[in-house]
Every structure is written in structure tokens, then in C-alpha cells.
Amino acid sequence: MSKEAYAPRNPNEIHTDVLSEARQACYKARDAFYACLEKESEKKPTEIASVGLLYPSECEASRAKFVKLCRGSWVNHFDRQYCRNRRVHRLLDDKDSRRGPLVLPQPYTFKPTTTSNTS
């Protein structure tokens, strides 16, 4: 591909959604949404977000604010990251239910033979 394909269409255009204040607002909305997910985790998830993330209807307002304040690609990225972290925590905090038996090294069953040099 040529360089022109990656060049911005209007080089003087400022993307205000990536400036510091907009990023901070996006991060606050993201944190509020995921805090709501953690708080309402015992409720049945009824709404579907991106990448298959399910959330309860009580978090719908914070989700709408999160989607409104963040770029779509950021929302997808944060949802994937949240799902991946939840899966890792679920596997680590599984209370030994999926782990196999612990196998320790066994002591030698045979005594080592000693060779003595008799001359």
C-alpha cells in the first residue's frame, strides 16, 4: 500500500476524542461501568455489550455513558481486556476444583549401589 492510504484526510483536523481531557472522561466512564459490573455481579446479566460481554440492566446508564465518551475501538479493547482478566481470575480463584492431584517426587525405591574398589 502507498503512504497516501495511511495519511490523514485532513492533516489540520484535531481529533478531540484523543486529547487528555477526553481520555480522562473516557477512563472515568469506563471505570464507573466496570465498577457497576462488579457491584451488580450477583444479578443476572440481560444486556449484551461488545465481544460477548453480558451485563445487568442496572448498568445500562453507565454503559451508555461509556460508549458515548470513548471511541468504539477503545470500548472493544476495554471489553476484551475485562473479559480476559475475569477469565484469568476465575481460573486462579477456582478453589482447587479443576486442579489435579499434587504429585510430589517419590523417594528412591532402590538403595543406591556403592562400588568399593578393593585391590
N, CA, C and O of each residue as an XYZ file, in Angstrom:
476
protein
N       0.834     -1.186      0.000
C       0.000      0.000      0.000
C       0.873      1.241      0.000
O       2.019      1.225      0.447
N       0.315      2.276     -0.496
C       1.056      3.528     -0.559
C       0.905      4.300      0.749
O       0.031      4.017      1.568
N       1.775      5.268      0.912
C       1.728      6.096      2.120
C       0.434      6.906      2.183
O      -0.059      7.223      3.266
N      -0.104      7.235      1.018
C      -1.305      8.059      0.976
C      -2.501      7.351      1.622
O      -3.407      8.003      2.141
N      -2.499      6.027      1.587
C      -3.607      5.285      2.178
C      -3.648      5.457      3.688
O      -4.720      5.392      4.290
N      -2.486      5.677      4.311
C      -2.425      5.839      5.759
C      -2.395      7.294      6.206
O      -2.507      7.575      7.399
N      -2.249      8.200      5.284
C      -2.182      9.619      5.620
C      -3.569     10.116      6.025
O      -4.571      9.676      5.462
N      -3.634     11.020      6.988
C      -4.936     11.567      7.376
C      -5.558     12.350      6.226
O      -4.855     12.977      5.433
N      -6.851     12.306      6.150
C      -7.537     13.006      5.056
C      -7.400     14.514      5.202
O      -7.232     15.233      4.217
N      -7.471     14.977      6.428
C      -7.308     16.401      6.680
C      -6.224     16.542      7.746
O      -6.520     16.381      8.930
N      -4.979     16.837      7.370
C      -3.889     16.863      8.355
C      -4.054     17.942      9.417
O      -3.410     17.869     10.463
N      -4.890     18.929      9.180
C      -5.094     20.004     10.156
C      -6.236     19.699     11.129
O      -6.492     20.473     12.052
N      -6.913     18.585     10.923
C      -8.036     18.226     11.786
C      -7.517     17.688     13.121
O      -6.603     16.864     13.161
N      -8.106     18.162     14.195
C      -7.730     17.709     15.530
C      -8.812     16.763     16.034
O      -9.987     17.125     16.098
N      -8.407     15.560     16.388
C      -9.349     14.586     16.936
C      -9.483     14.848     18.429
O      -8.613     14.484     19.220
N     -10.576     15.479     18.794
C     -10.739     15.899     20.182
C     -10.982     14.727     21.122
O     -10.818     14.874     22.333
N     -11.372     13.553     20.589
C     -11.642     12.427     21.472
C     -10.382     11.741     21.988
O     -10.467     10.851     22.835
N      -9.226     12.140     21.495
C      -7.982     11.554     21.992
C      -7.164     12.550     22.804
O      -6.063     12.223     23.247
N      -7.673     13.740     23.002
C      -6.974     14.706     23.840
C      -7.086     14.293     25.302
O      -7.926     13.467     25.659
N      -6.253     14.861     26.126
C      -6.133     14.440     27.523
C      -7.461     14.497     28.278
O      -7.805     13.542     28.975
N      -8.209     15.586     28.157
C      -9.466     15.722     28.904
C     -10.487     14.680     28.464
O     -11.205     14.121     29.293
N     -10.551     14.419     27.162
C     -11.493     13.427     26.649
C     -11.085     12.022     27.084
O     -11.941     11.198     27.405
N      -9.792     11.748     27.095
C      -9.321     10.434     27.558
C      -9.659     10.231     29.026
O     -10.106      9.157     29.429
N      -9.440     11.277     29.826
C      -9.741     11.160     31.256
C     -11.235     10.912     31.478
O     -11.611     10.116     32.338
N     -12.083     11.591     30.707
C     -13.528     11.373     30.816
C     -13.889      9.955     30.394
O     -14.744      9.316     31.009
N     -13.232      9.464     29.338
C     -13.463      8.091     28.876
C     -13.068      7.099     29.960
O     -13.811      6.157     30.238
N     -11.898      7.301     30.579
C     -11.430      6.378     31.613
C     -12.356      6.378     32.828
O     -12.598      5.329     33.426
N     -12.874      7.552     33.194
C     -13.810      7.626     34.326
C     -15.097      6.873     34.010
O     -15.624      6.150     34.856
N     -15.605      7.045     32.779
C     -16.823      6.336     32.382
C     -16.573      4.834     32.332
O     -17.431      4.046     32.730
N     -15.401      4.437     31.844
C     -15.040      3.015     31.803
C     -14.989      2.437     33.207
O     -15.559      1.378     33.468
N     -14.307      3.130     34.112
C     -14.180      2.650     35.481
C     -15.527      2.572     36.176
O     -15.772      1.646     36.949
N     -16.415      3.547     35.907
C     -17.746      3.523     36.505
C     -18.549      2.323     35.995
O     -19.257      1.676     36.767
N     -18.441      2.030     34.706
C     -19.173      0.893     34.150
C     -18.677     -0.422     34.733
O     -19.482     -1.258     35.145
N     -17.361     -0.615     34.775
C     -16.835     -1.879     35.292
C     -17.034     -1.995     36.797
O     -17.157     -3.107     37.311
N     -17.068     -0.869     37.520
C     -17.398     -0.904     38.948
C     -18.852     -1.335     39.128
O     -19.171     -2.091     40.045
N     -19.724     -0.857     38.257
C     -21.125     -1.293     38.303
C     -21.226     -2.784     38.027
O     -22.002     -3.479     38.683
N     -20.458     -3.288     37.072
C     -20.460     -4.730     36.793
C     -20.049     -5.534     38.016
O     -20.661     -6.556     38.325
N     -19.021     -5.078     38.709
C     -18.558     -5.788     39.901
C     -19.596     -5.713     41.016
O     -19.831     -6.693     41.723
N     -20.217     -4.537     41.169
C     -21.207     -4.343     42.233
C     -22.458     -5.177     41.985
O     -23.028     -5.737     42.921
N     -22.882     -5.261     40.743
C     -24.109     -5.972     40.392
C     -23.821     -7.382     39.882
O     -24.637     -7.949     39.156
N     -22.687     -7.950     40.245
C     -22.272     -9.237     39.682
C     -23.192    -10.391     40.063
O     -23.241    -11.394     39.350
N     -23.924    -10.272     41.170
C     -24.799    -11.370     41.558
C     -26.127    -11.360     40.789
O     -26.878    -12.335     40.837
N     -26.414    -10.274     40.090
C     -27.650    -10.193     39.317
C     -27.453    -10.831     37.953
O     -26.339    -10.903     37.434
N     -28.558    -11.292     37.385
C     -28.496    -11.968     36.090
C     -28.230    -10.955     34.973
O     -28.957     -9.969     34.846
N     -27.188    -11.194     34.161
C     -26.912    -10.278     33.053
C     -27.955    -10.440     31.954
O     -28.257    -11.551     31.520
N     -28.498     -9.306     31.516
C     -29.546     -9.346     30.495
C     -29.179     -8.569     29.237
O     -29.795     -8.766     28.190
N     -28.195     -7.699     29.325
C     -27.817     -6.869     28.187
C     -26.520     -7.396     27.577
O     -25.686     -7.979     28.271
N     -26.363     -7.186     26.284
C     -25.172     -7.660     25.575
C     -24.347     -6.466     25.127
O     -24.861     -5.546     24.492
N     -23.070     -6.489     25.461
C     -22.128     -5.458     25.024
C     -21.288     -6.020     23.885
O     -21.627     -7.050     23.301
N     -20.207     -5.347     23.580
C     -19.341     -5.844     22.514
C     -18.572     -7.062     22.997
O     -18.494     -7.311     24.200
N     -18.013     -7.809     22.086
C     -17.218     -9.023     22.290
C     -17.897    -10.030     23.217
O     -17.217    -10.795     23.902
N     -19.222    -10.037     23.245
C     -19.952    -11.035     24.015
C     -20.051    -10.759     25.498
O     -20.474    -11.636     26.251
N     -19.678     -9.579     25.945
C     -19.762     -9.224     27.352
C     -21.223     -9.039     27.734
O     -21.950     -8.293     27.079
N     -21.651     -9.712     28.786
C     -23.010     -9.579     29.291
C     -22.992     -8.738     30.558
O     -22.069     -8.837     31.366
N     -24.027     -7.903     30.726
C     -24.094     -7.076     31.929
C     -25.558     -6.903     32.330
O     -26.449     -6.993     31.486
N     -25.812     -6.649     33.643
C     -27.185     -6.478     34.105
C     -27.763     -5.138     33.655
O     -27.021     -4.200     33.362
N     -29.069     -5.059     33.604
C     -29.732     -3.837     33.127
C     -29.487     -2.654     34.061
O     -29.652     -1.509     33.641
N     -29.102     -2.893     35.308
C     -28.805     -1.796     36.234
C     -27.593     -0.980     35.781
O     -27.429      0.170     36.191
N     -26.754     -1.567     34.947
C     -25.550     -0.878     34.468
C     -25.747     -0.254     33.091
O     -24.783      0.181     32.461
N     -26.972     -0.210     32.632
C     -27.237      0.286     31.278
C     -26.863      1.757     31.111
O     -26.318      2.144     30.077
N     -27.152      2.581     32.122
C     -26.842      4.011     32.019
C     -25.336      4.246     31.986
O     -24.849      5.060     31.202
N     -24.602      3.535     32.835
C     -23.151      3.720     32.830
C     -22.536      3.168     31.546
O     -21.525      3.688     31.072
N     -23.136      2.121     30.982
C     -22.648      1.592     29.705
C     -22.865      2.602     28.579
O     -21.990      2.798     27.736
N     -24.033      3.241     28.573
C     -24.326      4.234     27.539
C     -23.344      5.404     27.619
O     -22.879      5.901     26.593
N     -23.033      5.839     28.841
C     -22.076      6.931     29.009
C     -20.684      6.489     28.554
O     -19.968      7.261     27.915
N     -20.299      5.264     28.877
C     -19.006      4.711     28.475
C     -18.896      4.682     26.950
O     -17.879      5.100     26.397
N     -19.925      4.195     26.272
C     -19.920      4.110     24.813
C     -19.917      5.507     24.191
O     -19.302      5.727     23.148
N     -20.608      6.448     24.836
C     -20.689      7.803     24.303
C     -19.355      8.538     24.414
O     -18.978      9.278     23.505
N     -18.641      8.339     25.517
C     -17.420      9.110     25.759
C     -16.154      8.479     25.185
O     -15.127      9.151     25.091
N     -16.203      7.212     24.803
C     -14.997      6.533     24.306
C     -15.161      6.155     22.842
O     -16.274      5.943     22.361
N     -14.058      6.077     22.156
C     -14.069      5.584     20.776
C     -14.544      4.133     20.770
O     -14.358      3.402     21.742
N     -15.155      3.732     19.668
C     -15.644      2.363     19.547
C     -14.538      1.330     19.661
O     -14.723      0.278     20.274
N     -13.382      1.631     19.067
C     -12.268      0.687     19.152
C     -11.756      0.575     20.581
O     -11.302     -0.491     20.996
N     -11.826      1.671     21.338
C     -11.403      1.628     22.737
C     -12.373      0.798     23.559
O     -11.959      0.028     24.426
N     -13.673      0.954     23.287
C     -14.694      0.196     24.015
C     -14.472     -1.300     23.785
O     -14.500     -2.091     24.729
N     -14.253     -1.681     22.527
C     -13.985     -3.097     22.229
C     -12.727     -3.583     22.941
O     -12.706     -4.681     23.497
N     -11.686     -2.765     22.921
C     -10.431     -3.141     23.580
C     -10.640     -3.323     25.081
O     -10.192     -4.319     25.649
N     -11.316     -2.372     25.730
C     -11.532     -2.461     27.173
C     -12.428     -3.647     27.527
O     -12.222     -4.293     28.555
N     -13.420     -3.938     26.683
C     -14.285     -5.096     26.935
C     -13.493     -6.403     26.822
O     -13.643     -7.297     27.655
N     -12.658     -6.509     25.799
C     -11.819     -7.708     25.659
C     -10.881     -7.867     26.850
O     -10.707     -8.962     27.384
N     -10.285     -6.755     27.252
C      -9.353     -6.777     28.382
C     -10.080     -7.203     29.660
O      -9.554     -8.007     30.431
N     -11.272     -6.676     29.888
C     -12.044     -7.030     31.081
C     -12.410     -8.515     31.065
O     -12.274     -9.201     32.079
N     -12.873     -9.009     29.917
C     -13.244    -10.429     29.812
C     -12.035    -11.329     30.025
O     -12.140    -12.354     30.697
N     -10.903    -10.963     29.467
C      -9.694    -11.761     29.641
C      -9.268    -11.791     31.108
O      -8.914    -12.848     31.629
N      -9.301    -10.640     31.773
C      -8.915    -10.583     33.182
C      -9.880    -11.371     34.063
O      -9.455    -12.030     35.013
N     -11.169    -11.309     33.754
C     -12.158    -12.077     34.526
C     -11.925    -13.573     34.360
O     -12.030    -14.331     35.325
N     -11.607    -14.002     33.136
C     -11.359    -15.421     32.887
C     -10.134    -15.893     33.663
O     -10.148    -16.977     34.246
N      -9.081    -15.089     33.675
C      -7.871    -15.453     34.409
C      -8.159    -15.531     35.902
O      -7.734    -16.476     36.566
N      -8.879    -14.547     36.436
C      -9.211    -14.578     37.864
C     -10.104    -15.762     38.200
O      -9.952    -16.373     39.258
N     -11.029    -16.090     37.313
C     -11.916    -17.230     37.560
C     -11.113    -18.530     37.593
O     -11.379    -19.402     38.420
N     -10.147    -18.661     36.712
C      -9.323    -19.860     36.704
C      -8.410    -19.931     37.927
O      -8.185    -21.009     38.476
N      -7.888    -18.786     38.350
C      -6.995    -18.777     39.504
C      -7.748    -18.948     40.821
O      -7.225    -19.546     41.761
N      -8.964    -18.429     40.893
C      -9.733    -18.480     42.130
C     -10.737    -19.619     42.137
O     -11.795    -19.505     42.756
N     -10.430    -20.697     41.468
C     -11.381    -21.794     41.301
C     -11.419    -22.746     42.494
O     -12.053    -23.798     42.414
N     -10.776    -22.413     43.563
C     -10.795    -23.198     44.805
C     -10.385    -24.646     44.587
O     -10.993    -25.554     45.155
N      -9.377    -24.867     43.785
C      -8.794    -26.189     43.552
C      -9.759    -27.193     42.928
O      -9.469    -28.389     42.941
N     -10.879    -26.762     42.388
C     -11.827    -27.732     41.846
C     -11.378    -28.294     40.497
O     -11.796    -29.389     40.121
N     -10.547    -27.573     39.770
C     -10.122    -28.066     38.463
C      -8.689    -28.572     38.463
O      -8.183    -29.033     37.440
N      -8.056    -28.487     39.585
C      -6.669    -28.932     39.638
C      -6.612    -30.429     39.874
O      -7.466    -31.005     40.549
N      -5.622    -31.027     39.321
C      -5.418    -32.452     39.523
C      -4.710    -32.688     40.847
O      -4.390    -31.739     41.563
N      -4.465    -33.943     41.171
C      -3.774    -34.238     42.421
C      -2.329    -33.749     42.362
O      -1.689    -33.742     41.310
N      -1.859    -33.355     43.496
C      -0.494    -32.884     43.588
C       0.447    -34.079     43.634
O       0.302    -34.951     44.491
N       1.396    -34.123     42.733
C       2.326    -35.244     42.666
C       3.678    -34.749     43.141
O       4.286    -33.863     42.541
N       4.128    -35.337     44.222
C       5.435    -34.985     44.756
C       6.455    -36.009     44.297
O       6.099    -37.153     44.014
N       7.695    -35.623     44.220
C       8.706    -36.605     43.842
C       8.787    -37.702     44.902
O       8.794    -37.431     46.102
N       8.846    -38.917     44.438
C       8.892    -40.057     45.343
C      10.331    -40.331     45.759
O      11.265    -40.106     44.988
N      10.503    -40.821     46.989
C      11.864    -41.176     47.399
C      12.340    -42.379     46.595
O      11.540    -43.116     46.018
N      13.632    -42.558     46.568
C      14.192    -43.685     45.826
C      13.654    -44.990     46.399
O      13.633    -45.188     47.613
N      13.229    -45.857     45.528
C      12.754    -47.155     45.988
C      13.899    -48.150     46.087
O      13.804    -49.153     46.794
N      14.948    -47.872     45.393
C      16.121    -48.740     45.455
C      17.253    -47.978     46.126
O      17.436    -46.778     45.923
N      17.995    -48.708     46.921
C      19.142    -48.082     47.543
C      20.234    -47.928     46.495
O      20.447    -48.828     45.683
N      20.906    -46.828     46.507
C      21.984    -46.684     45.528
C      23.088    -47.677     45.821
O      23.436    -47.931     46.975
N      23.610    -48.210     44.791
C      24.692    -49.188     44.968
C      25.993    -48.451     45.138
O      26.302    -47.502     44.418
N      26.726    -48.904     46.089
C      28.049    -48.297     46.299
C      29.090    -49.240     45.752
O      29.064    -50.439     46.032
N      29.955    -48.732     45.015
C      31.048    -49.566     44.482
C      32.283    -49.279     45.296
O      32.719    -48.137     45.438
N      32.817    -50.321     45.810
C      34.044    -50.155     46.569
C      35.182    -50.783     45.771
O      35.056    -51.898     45.265
N      36.211    -50.110     45.672
C      37.390    -50.602     44.953
C      38.274    -51.366     45.929
O      38.961    -50.777     46.764
N      38.241    -52.659     45.808
C      39.118    -53.477     46.648
C      40.274    -53.962     45.801
O      40.068    -54.581     44.756
N      41.413    -53.704     46.216
C      42.566    -54.142     45.463
C      43.378    -55.161     46.202
O      44.394    -55.630     45.689
